[in-house]
Amino acid sequence: MPEIVKVKYYPSKQLSIWLGSVRKDWTDEVPKAYLTRLIDANPVIRKVRNAVLNFRRFMKDKTGEKLMPWCRNIINDEEEHIKGFAKGILSDYKAVFEGFESKWSNGPVEGQVNRLKTIKRQMYGRASFQLLRKRVVITSKW
């Protein structure tokens, strides 16, 4: 009787997260051998992954001057799978460049908005505005 092999399915969202991260950041839960074979066997995945990792490096290092050459290189040479992303960056290049170069971040504001929306959704139709207000003020960390 043939041996039964159980195949592990990885959702595309999870694969894209793993492939978009640097290998040294892969944790023990990441199927490292599988991802390595996937990267080595598929030149499209390898090209797109390298482009994404370069983009992440520019963001992390705050090197906005490398953004325009990166976008032009993607649009001229790379696979169709990432050209739309580069074209989107170029359509609002000034704002994206400022995001790379600026020392300011709207991350804390976005976090507060996310927290407030979560509380609001949890309490929808259950209580009055006064209770919602108390819950927001009490859980605030400011």
C-alpha positions as CSV (number, residue, x, y, z in Angstrom):
1,M,0.0,0.0,0.0
2,P,1.4,3.4,-0.9
3,E,2.4,5.7,1.9
4,I,0.0,8.5,2.6
5,V,1.6,11.9,2.5
6,K,-0.1,14.8,4.2
7,V,0.3,18.1,2.3
8,K,0.5,21.3,4.3
9,Y,-1.4,24.2,2.7
10,Y,-0.1,27.7,3.3
11,P,-2.4,30.6,2.5
12,S,-1.1,33.1,-0.1
13,K,-1.3,36.0,2.4
14,Q,1.0,34.1,4.8
15,L,3.4,33.1,2.0
16,S,3.6,36.8,0.9
17,I,4.4,37.9,4.4
18,W,7.1,35.3,4.8
19,L,8.6,35.9,1.3
20,G,8.6,39.7,2.0
21,S,10.7,39.3,5.1
22,V,14.5,38.8,5.4
23,R,15.6,35.2,6.0
24,K,17.2,36.0,9.3
25,D,13.8,37.2,10.5
26,W,12.1,33.8,9.8
27,T,11.1,32.2,13.0
28,D,10.9,28.5,13.9
29,E,7.2,28.4,12.7
30,V,8.3,29.4,9.2
31,P,8.8,26.4,6.7
32,K,12.3,27.5,5.8
33,A,13.1,24.6,3.5
34,Y,9.8,25.0,1.6
35,L,10.4,28.8,1.1
36,T,14.0,28.3,0.1
37,R,12.9,25.7,-2.6
38,L,10.1,28.0,-3.7
39,I,12.5,31.0,-4.1
40,D,15.2,28.9,-5.9
41,A,12.8,27.2,-8.3
42,N,10.7,30.2,-9.4
43,P,12.6,33.1,-11.0
44,V,9.5,35.4,-10.9
45,I,9.1,34.9,-7.1
46,R,12.9,35.5,-6.7
47,K,12.8,38.8,-8.7
48,V,9.7,40.1,-7.0
49,R,11.1,39.2,-3.6
50,N,14.4,40.9,-4.2
51,A,12.5,44.1,-5.4
52,V,10.3,44.0,-2.3
53,L,13.3,43.5,0.1
54,N,15.1,46.4,-1.6
55,F,12.1,48.6,-1.1
56,R,11.9,47.6,2.6
57,R,15.6,48.4,3.0
58,F,15.1,51.9,1.5
59,M,12.2,52.5,3.9
60,K,14.1,51.3,6.9
61,D,17.3,53.2,6.1
62,K,15.3,56.3,5.1
63,T,17.1,56.5,1.7
64,G,14.5,58.2,-0.4
65,E,17.0,59.1,-3.1
66,K,17.1,55.5,-4.1
67,L,13.3,55.3,-4.7
68,M,13.2,56.9,-8.1
69,P,15.8,54.7,-9.7
70,W,14.1,51.7,-8.0
71,C,10.8,52.6,-9.5
72,R,12.2,53.2,-13.0
73,N,14.1,49.9,-12.8
74,I,10.9,48.0,-11.8
75,I,8.9,49.6,-14.6
76,N,11.5,49.0,-17.3
77,D,12.9,45.6,-16.4
78,E,10.9,43.7,-13.9
79,E,8.0,41.3,-14.1
80,E,4.4,42.6,-14.6
81,H,3.5,41.4,-11.0
82,I,5.1,44.4,-9.4
83,K,4.9,47.1,-12.1
84,G,1.5,48.4,-10.8
85,F,3.0,49.0,-7.3
86,A,5.9,51.1,-8.8
87,K,3.5,53.0,-11.0
88,G,1.3,53.8,-7.9
89,I,4.4,55.1,-6.1
90,L,5.2,57.4,-9.1
91,S,1.7,58.7,-9.3
92,D,2.1,60.3,-5.8
93,Y,5.9,60.3,-5.7
94,K,6.3,63.5,-3.6
95,A,4.2,62.1,-0.8
96,V,5.9,58.7,-0.8
97,F,9.4,60.4,-0.9
98,E,8.4,62.5,2.0
99,G,7.4,59.4,3.9
100,F,10.8,58.0,3.3
101,E,12.7,61.1,4.3
102,S,10.6,62.4,7.2
103,K,11.4,61.7,10.8
104,W,7.7,62.0,11.6
105,S,5.3,59.1,11.6
106,N,1.5,58.9,11.8
107,G,1.7,55.4,13.3
108,P,0.6,56.5,16.8
109,V,-2.4,58.4,15.4
110,E,-3.4,55.4,13.2
111,G,-3.1,53.1,16.3
112,Q,-5.5,55.3,18.3
113,V,-8.0,55.5,15.4
114,N,-7.8,51.7,15.2
115,R,-8.4,51.3,18.9
116,L,-11.4,53.7,18.9
117,K,-13.0,52.0,15.9
118,T,-12.6,48.6,17.6
119,I,-14.3,49.8,20.8
120,K,-17.0,51.4,18.8
121,R,-17.7,48.2,16.8
122,Q,-17.8,46.2,20.0
123,M,-20.3,48.4,21.6
124,Y,-22.5,49.0,18.6
125,G,-26.2,48.9,19.6
126,R,-25.5,47.9,23.2
127,A,-25.1,51.0,25.2
128,S,-25.4,54.8,25.2
129,F,-22.9,57.3,24.1
130,Q,-22.0,58.1,27.7
131,L,-20.8,54.6,28.3
132,L,-18.8,54.6,25.1
133,R,-17.2,57.9,26.1
134,K,-16.3,56.4,29.6
135,R,-14.8,53.3,28.0
136,V,-12.7,55.3,25.6
137,V,-11.4,57.8,28.3
138,I,-10.7,55.0,30.9
139,T,-8.8,52.8,28.4
140,S,-6.8,55.8,27.1
141,K,-3.1,55.6,27.9
142,W,-2.4,59.4,27.6
